[in-house]
């Protein structure tokens, strides 16, 4: 019983094996990809391992406080920022091995030419609860 | 016992009666769950009899609605009722079924909480921080997995105890107190099996649960055993845990839960941290290592040894263990601090904070790092 976050990067991850931007795919290839992603999430709902998923807009804003009584300062977007998260899915699985297996499946979503993208996904363990018995 | 808890406590026995009358486990479980929801509203005077009657009716309704089941329904309706004496065994078989080795730990936990704990899917989902639909699927698949398992096969109590240990130790919190629920179920298993390790696990749970009020500060921060306000420990619960443990130990069939409970009992026995009988604790860790070979037990033994032979001896024992073990760095930090190497200790506390797998421990170790760093500068 462990939760993991699967992070999909727009930027910041190493290049995928089948690294062709989505706008250069055929409409059928796009449909196949979207269908694969939806089926993947449905399958996890069916196995009782799905927690949540969200996609993020690419453009974000950096914000910081600027002292009391002053509005927050904003900056960005920074096109040169190395890391950009496209979206995430949280899963609740029996352990690390299963999380790896699922991340591998998700990474194999079809892309250009119907071939698997083999993109790099980031797998991050979620902190758990404090166990009662530690001594 | 509050009325709803009283109802839930009847869950496994009522499911067992329905199964004995010929219902399949999955349908019986669904029917009893529905009957429970109604019973909360109706509040019958004889909840057990009422749950059996209403649960059976709900099972028949469901079977009737399903034309494919009609013939089987006719057949099971004709079967004679169960003999009352067999009910305890049936209840125990339900525990074995829900903890069946073919189930993953997460599935076994979910099914146990529902079919023997009587909790609703919503409550279990909330407790483990997953959507209700996810938990419903997990439970439904678990039922399918064990559909072919015959209920009259004897099971291994160790599998049941393992599941209950998980519920107690790794339960998240929601509206249901999972630790209390684990204690309730372990109490029932202990009564049904008379198994020494069931008693050992029950004692272990009680002895740890007794410290709960002292374990977290008002802000939720972790308070380590050594500095807990021991006047806030639940002495009645400790006394009960010790009694149960002593009765189990007297039967001379030692197991890992009894050994762990013995260590918890020695801590509970000390009025102040300084009065802790660390010599005996090290001996119990030796037993635990002998019984389980667990590297975690070796790690805890090294810390305990640090109190008996001094922190340098503790560090030497720690040096033999894999540094990747959970809490290895935190243990090293603690022993270095006690040895007076404050700079090393502060660095190790900070490293341990980064490796912590839950926020409460991370925050605690971060505070320790800051405290020892300041002490090192003074």
HADDOCK unambig.tbl for C-alpha pairs under 7 A between the chains (distance, minus, plus):
assign (segid A and resid 1 and name CA) (segid B and resid 106 and name CA) 5.60 0.50 0.50
assign (segid A and resid 45 and name CA) (segid B and resid 134 and name CA) 5.66 0.50 0.50
assign (segid A and resid 46 and name CA) (segid B and resid 137 and name CA) 5.88 0.50 0.50
assign (segid A and resid 47 and name CA) (segid B and resid 137 and name CA) 6.31 0.50 0.50
assign (segid A and resid 47 and name CA) (segid B and resid 138 and name CA) 6.20 0.50 0.50
assign (segid A and resid 48 and name CA) (segid B and resid 134 and name CA) 4.33 0.50 0.50
assign (segid A and resid 48 and name CA) (segid B and resid 135 and name CA) 5.85 0.50 0.50
assign (segid A and resid 48 and name CA) (segid B and resid 137 and name CA) 4.98 0.50 0.50
assign (segid A and resid 48 and name CA) (segid B and resid 138 and name CA) 4.38 0.50 0.50
assign (segid A and resid 49 and name CA) (segid B and resid 134 and name CA) 6.44 0.50 0.50
assign (segid A and resid 50 and name CA) (segid B and resid 134 and name CA) 6.13 0.50 0.50
assign (segid A and resid 51 and name CA) (segid B and resid 130 and name CA) 5.33 0.50 0.50
assign (segid A and resid 51 and name CA) (segid B and resid 131 and name CA) 6.10 0.50 0.50
assign (segid A and resid 94 and name CA) (segid B and resid 106 and name CA) 6.50 0.50 0.50
assign (segid A and resid 127 and name CA) (segid B and resid 357 and name CA) 5.07 0.50 0.50
assign (segid A and resid 127 and name CA) (segid B and resid 358 and name CA) 4.68 0.50 0.50
assign (segid A and resid 127 and name CA) (segid B and resid 359 and name CA) 6.70 0.50 0.50
assign (segid A and resid 128 and name CA) (segid B and resid 357 and name CA) 6.18 0.50 0.50
assign (segid A and resid 128 and name CA) (segid B and resid 358 and name CA) 4.92 0.50 0.50
assign (segid A and resid 129 and name CA) (segid B and resid 170 and name CA) 6.75 0.50 0.50
assign (segid A and resid 129 and name CA) (segid B and resid 172 and name CA) 6.08 0.50 0.50
assign (segid A and resid 129 and name CA) (segid B and resid 358 and name CA) 5.53 0.50 0.50
assign (segid A and resid 130 and name CA) (segid B and resid 358 and name CA) 5.85 0.50 0.50
assign (segid A and resid 130 and name CA) (segid B and resid 360 and name CA) 6.34 0.50 0.50
assign (segid A and resid 131 and name CA) (segid B and resid 169 and name CA) 5.13 0.50 0.50
assign (segid A and resid 131 and name CA) (segid B and resid 170 and name CA) 5.36 0.50 0.50
assign (segid A and resid 132 and name CA) (segid B and resid 169 and name CA) 4.95 0.50 0.50
assign (segid A and resid 133 and name CA) (segid B and resid 169 and name CA) 6.15 0.50 0.50
assign (segid A and resid 133 and name CA) (segid B and resid 208 and name CA) 6.89 0.50 0.50
assign (segid A and resid 135 and name CA) (segid B and resid 300 and name CA) 6.64 0.50 0.50
